Amino acid sequence: MANHDGGRRRAPWLGLDPATARVAWTLLVIGTVIALLYVLRYVILLLAFSVFFAYLIFPVVRAGQRWVPGLRGRTRAIVVVYLVLLAVLVAAGAQIGPRLAAELRALADKLPEISRQSGGGVSLGGLLQHIGLRGELLGEVESLIKAHAGEIIAYTQGAAAAVVRWVLGAWVIVLIPVFAFFILKDAETFVAAATGLFEYQRQRQRSLRIGEDLHHLLGEYMRALTLLSLITFVVWSLVFLVAQVPYPLLLAALGGAFEAIPLIGPVVAGIVVVGVAQFTGYGHALPLIFFLVAWRVIQDYVSNPLVMGRGIEIHPALVIFGVLAGGEIAGPVGMFLSVPAMAALRILWRHARETWRPRDE
């Protein structure tokens, strides 16, 4: 029968009209990509940490090329920086490693006792009274903490064990610097290959601008994260040693590591520090709480604005949402990656809007 509307009607695909088939095909492709990303999540995380490590040492490599005679070549500069970094790590491990390991073993031996105390409320009421809670409110808070103490401790132990298993895997320790070496060595080649995928000059220029923005973002983020973590570790170590807080280096290292998780990490680190100090018999919990709160204010309103780039500014509500979502998707590693991922998505969205914007605006 002839088609009287002047056009040729397309044959249905698997019984679906063309519009529905296109939608189904798009959803199938998206689902396949998501499934593939999930299957390769550990490899993607390995690549992400390799990129972060490359950005961490890139300023040192560039400074060596610029100021050290004989290191003009990129490969030679990277090798020298790797050797210097290895020497520094060995020297630092020899200095603080034994004490840190001893504190870790001592705390591990005391964890069962701390768990029993937290479940039974030993020392908990005294700590809450020091904070200023009285009467009925004191009883409600103490009951709430005791009711969920086991869950909190179990989650903390599980998260710590997952991080330790992932970080201490030999393949991770070896492959991250290996991938970072090639990223540093052939970064320009990778960029040229990526931009060469686009056919038109305008698309190449846009991809270069996106790459420059992402390069600036990751560089600023890794520099800020490293500085904030080191500052926290040094200051906490000095204060805890002077104040004779139990396990000073271990708790300071915990605080420095948890700086990598925005907003939630420092809060968790503070709770752990106060809890360990209180349950191990430390008699100055209230001044310790005041110090931790004051330090958080200094970090958030003084240190952070000084070292964090403007391109990483994200609303705190979005940061909390991203950290929680990252934790549900990939655990502590997802929490760490949440902020740079959201900042990168914001950059991509900004460039997409500029591309879609009519030229006459």
C-alpha positions in Angstrom: 0.0 0.0 0.0 1.3 3.4 -0.9 2.3 5.9 1.8 0.3 9.0 1.2 2.2 11.3 3.7 5.0 11.8 1.2 7.7 10.0 3.3 9.0 6.5 3.6 8.1 4.9 7.0 11.0 3.1 8.6 10.5 -0.6 9.4 10.1 -1.3 13.2 13.2 -2.7 15.0 12.3 -5.7 17.2 8.7 -4.6 17.1 9.5 -1.1 18.3 9.0 2.1 16.4 12.2 4.1 15.6 11.9 6.7 18.4 11.4 4.0 21.1 14.2 1.9 19.6 16.6 4.9 19.8 15.7 5.5 23.5 16.1 1.8 24.3 19.5 1.7 22.5 20.7 4.8 24.4 19.6 3.3 27.7 21.4 0.0 26.8 24.6 1.8 26.0 24.5 3.8 29.2 23.8 0.7 31.3 26.7 -1.1 29.6 29.1 1.7 30.3 28.0 1.9 33.9 28.4 -1.9 34.3 31.8 -1.7 32.6 32.9 1.0 35.0 31.8 -1.0 38.0 33.7 -4.1 36.8 36.8 -2.0 36.2 36.4 0.1 39.3 39.6 -1.0 41.0 41.7 -0.4 37.9 40.0 3.0 37.5 40.8 3.8 41.1 44.4 2.7 40.6 44.7 5.0 37.6 43.1 7.9 39.5 45.6 7.6 42.4 48.4 7.4 39.8 47.2 10.7 38.4 47.1 12.2 41.9 50.6 11.0 42.7 51.8 12.4 39.4 50.3 15.8 40.2 51.8 15.6 43.7 55.4 15.3 42.5 55.0 17.3 39.2 56.0 20.6 40.8 59.2 19.0 42.1 60.0 17.5 38.7 59.5 20.8 37.0 61.6 22.7 39.6 64.4 20.1 39.1 64.3 20.7 35.3 64.4 24.4 35.8 67.0 24.8 38.5 69.2 21.7 38.7 72.0 21.4 36.1 71.9 18.2 34.2 68.2 17.6 34.8 66.8 19.3 31.7 65.5 16.1 30.4 62.1 15.0 31.8 62.9 11.3 32.2 66.1 12.0 34.1 64.4 14.5 36.4 61.6 12.1 37.2 64.1 9.3 38.1 66.1 11.7 40.4 62.9 12.9 42.1 61.8 9.2 42.6 65.2 8.4 44.2 65.1 11.4 46.5 61.5 10.7 47.5 62.4 7.1 48.3 65.4 8.3 50.4 63.2 10.7 52.3 60.6 8.0 53.0 63.2 5.6 54.2 64.8 8.2 56.5 61.4 9.3 57.9 60.4 5.7 58.4 63.6 5.0 60.3 63.0 8.0 62.6 59.3 7.7 63.4 58.4 4.3 62.1 59.4 2.2 65.1 57.5 4.4 67.6 54.5 4.6 65.3 54.4 0.8 65.0 54.8 0.4 68.8 51.9 2.8 69.3 49.8 0.9 66.8 50.5 -2.4 68.4 49.7 -1.0 71.9 46.4 0.5 70.7 45.5 -2.7 68.9 46.0 -4.6 72.2 43.8 -2.2 74.0 41.0 -2.1 71.5 39.0 -5.0 73.1 39.1 -3.2 76.5 38.0 0.1 74.9 35.1 -1.8 73.2 34.0 -3.2 76.5 34.2 0.2 78.2 32.3 1.9 75.4 29.6 -0.7 75.6 29.4 -0.5 79.4 29.6 3.2 79.7 32.8 3.3 81.6 34.3 6.8 81.5 31.6 7.9 79.1 29.4 9.6 81.7 32.4 11.5 83.1 33.3 12.8 79.6 29.8 14.0 78.9 29.6 15.7 82.3 32.9 17.4 81.5 31.4 18.7 78.3 28.4 20.1 80.3 25.6 17.7 79.9 23.4 17.1 82.9 20.3 15.3 84.0 17.9 13.8 81.5 19.9 15.0 78.5 23.0 13.3 79.8 21.2 10.0 80.2 19.7 10.1 76.7 23.0 10.9 75.0 24.8 8.3 77.0 22.2 5.6 76.2 22.3 6.6 72.5 26.1 6.3 72.4 26.1 3.0 74.3 23.4 1.5 72.0 25.4 2.3 68.8 28.9 1.9 70.2 29.3 -1.5 68.8 28.2 -0.5 65.3 30.5 2.6 65.3 33.5 0.6 66.3 32.7 -2.2 63.9 32.3 0.3 61.0 35.5 2.1 61.9 37.4 -1.2 62.1 35.9 -2.4 58.8 36.7 0.9 57.0 40.3 1.0 58.4 40.8 -2.7 57.4 39.6 -2.0 53.8 41.9 1.0 53.4 44.8 -0.9 54.8 44.2 -3.9 52.6 43.9 -1.7 49.5 46.9 0.5 50.2 49.2 -2.3 51.4 48.6 -4.5 48.4 52.0 -4.9 46.7 50.5 -4.3 43.3 49.1 -1.0 44.4 52.4 0.2 45.9 54.3 -0.8 42.7 51.8 0.2 40.0 50.9 3.7 41.3 54.4 5.1 40.9 54.9 3.1 37.6 51.8 4.6 36.1 52.6 8.0 37.5 56.1 7.8 35.8 54.6 7.3 32.4 52.0 10.0 33.0 54.7 12.5 33.9 57.0 11.4 31.1 54.4 11.4 28.2 51.8 13.9 29.4 52.2 16.1 26.3 51.8 13.0 24.1 48.6 11.9 25.8 47.2 15.4 25.5 48.1 15.6 21.8 46.5 12.2 21.2 43.3 13.2 23.0 42.9 16.5 21.1 43.7 14.7 17.8 40.5 12.7 18.2 38.4 15.8 17.4 37.9 16.7 13.8 37.3 20.4 14.0 39.7 23.1 15.2 37.0 24.7 17.4 36.5 21.3 19.2 40.3 20.9 19.7 40.6 24.3 21.2 37.7 23.6 23.6 39.2 20.2 24.6 42.5 22.0 25.3 40.7 24.6 27.5 39.0 21.8 29.4 42.3 20.0 29.9 43.9 23.2 31.2 41.1 23.7 33.7 41.3 20.1 34.9 45.1 20.4 35.1 44.8 23.5 37.3 42.1 21.9 39.4 44.0 18.7 40.1 47.3 20.5 40.8 45.7 22.9 43.2 43.8 20.1 45.0 46.7 17.8 45.5 49.0 20.7 46.7 46.3 21.9 49.1 45.5 18.3 50.3 49.2 17.5 51.0 49.8 20.8 52.8 46.7 20.5 55.0 47.5 16.9 55.9 51.2 17.7 56.7 50.2 20.8 58.8 47.7 18.8 60.8 50.2 15.9 61.4 52.9 18.3 62.6 50.7 20.5 64.8 48.9 17.5 66.3 52.1 15.7 67.0 53.6 18.6 68.8 50.5 19.4 70.8 49.8 15.7 71.7 53.5 15.2 72.7 53.5 18.3 74.9 50.1 17.5 76.4 51.1 13.8 76.9 48.1 12.5 75.0 48.2 8.7 74.6 49.5 7.4 71.3 50.4 11.0 70.0 52.1 10.1 66.7 49.5 7.5 65.8 46.6 9.9 66.5 48.3 12.7 64.7 48.9 10.5 61.7 45.2 9.6 61.8 44.2 13.2 61.8 46.5 14.0 58.9 45.2 11.1 56.9 41.5 12.0 57.5 42.1 15.5 56.2 41.8 13.9 52.8 38.1 13.4 53.4 36.4 16.8 53.4 34.2 17.8 56.3 33.4 14.3 57.5 37.0 13.1 57.8 38.2 15.7 60.4 35.0 15.2 62.5 35.6 11.4 62.6 39.3 11.9 63.4 38.3 14.2 66.3 35.8 11.8 67.7 38.4 9.0 67.5 41.1 11.1 69.2 38.8 12.1 72.1 37.4 8.6 72.5 40.8 6.9 72.6 42.1 9.6 75.0 39.1 9.2 77.3 38.9 5.4 77.3 42.7 5.1 78.0 42.5 7.2 81.1 43.6 10.6 79.8 42.5 13.2 82.4 42.2 16.3 80.2 39.5 15.5 77.7 37.9 18.9 77.8 41.0 20.9 76.8 41.6 18.4 74.1 38.2 19.0 72.7 38.7 22.8 72.8 42.0 22.3 70.9 40.4 20.1 68.2 37.5 22.6 67.7 39.9 25.5 67.5 42.2 23.7 65.1 39.2 22.9 62.9 38.3 26.6 62.8 41.9 27.5 61.9 42.0 25.0 59.1 38.6 25.9 57.6 38.9 29.7 57.8 42.7 30.3 57.6 44.7 27.5 56.2 42.2 26.2 53.7 41.5 29.5 51.9 45.2 30.2 51.7 46.2 26.9 50.0 43.0 25.7 48.3 42.4 27.0 44.8 39.3 29.0 43.8 38.4 26.3 41.3 37.7 23.8 44.1 35.1 25.9 45.9 32.0 23.8 46.4 29.0 24.4 48.6 29.3 22.5 51.9 26.0 20.8 51.4 27.2 19.4 48.0 30.5 18.3 49.6 28.6 16.3 52.3 26.3 14.8 49.7 29.3 13.9 47.5 31.3 12.4 50.4 28.4 10.2 51.5 27.7 9.1 47.9 31.3 8.4 47.3 31.4 6.3 50.5 28.4 4.3 49.4 29.9 3.7 46.0 33.6 3.0 46.8 34.0 3.3 50.6 36.8 5.5 52.0 38.4 5.8 48.6 35.2 7.1 47.1 35.0 9.7 49.9 38.5 10.8 49.0 37.7 11.1 45.3 34.3 12.8 45.7 35.4 16.4 45.8 37.8 16.4 42.8 35.1 14.4 40.9 32.4 17.0 41.6 34.8 19.9 40.8 35.7 18.2 37.5 32.0 17.7 36.7 31.4 21.3 37.3 34.2 22.3 34.9 32.7 20.0 32.2 29.2 21.4 32.8 30.5 24.9 32.5 32.2 24.2 29.1 29.2 22.3 27.9 27.0 25.3 28.6 29.4 27.6 26.8 29.3 25.2 23.8 25.5 25.0 23.7 25.1 28.8 24.2 23.9 30.5 21.0 26.6 32.6 19.4 24.5 35.8 19.3 24.2 36.0 23.1 
